[in-house]
Amino acid sequence: MLNGVMNAVLIFFFCITSFEDQAFRQDGQVAGLDALGVVMYTCVVWVVNCQMALSVNYFTIIQHIFIWGSIAVWYLFLLVYGAINPRFSTTAYMVFIEQLAPALSFWLVTLFVVMATLVPYFSYAAIQIRFFPMFHNKIQWKRYLGKAEDPEVARQLSSRHRTSSQQRMVGISARRDGKAMQITKETELEVQE
């Protein structure tokens, strides 16, 4: 939640200050609320999708389609909605095509805001994995170092998995599978007795 609030504040203030009281096109045109709204929402779309991309450990074609496709759909929406009759699109009429797309400052602000919001997110993720790793992070790190096949490391990981403090660090599906295995073993022991 803190990440969302911080991103909202960064997007709002960077967009406001970058387009405030200054010409952003060569002909001296200043940004109105319609252009400012499009810039802010474009930044929101980029930030959310880039953070999703950073949080994914293994990409599949579906994830690529939905993450990058949603950004493409946003630009497609701007083109289509801006081309609709001004009676329906009102203040959004040709905002992207005529005002923002030709302006270099629009693209630079979008890039800068996305980078500024991804740095704290990436830093938090790196600190969490390095100093407060979850159980699956430890396994991934051991695999990366090539120690996952070592019997001693496997024994340590499995013994840590059984402790109650580490039990909370394991995901829901891993706990569910572990409980199912425990119930199966108990049932087998009861049948043998």
Buried (B, 14 or more C-beta within 10 A) or exposed (E): EEEEEBBBEBBBEBBEEBBEEEEBBEEEEEBEEBBBBBBBBBBBBBBBBBBEBEEEEEEEEEEEEEBEEBBEEBEEEBEEBBEEEEEEBEEBBBBBEBBBBEBEBBEEBBEBBBEBBBEBBEEEEEEEBEEEBBBEBBBBBBEEEEBBEEEEBBEBBEEBBEEEEBBEBBEEEBEEEBEEEEEEEEEEEEEEE
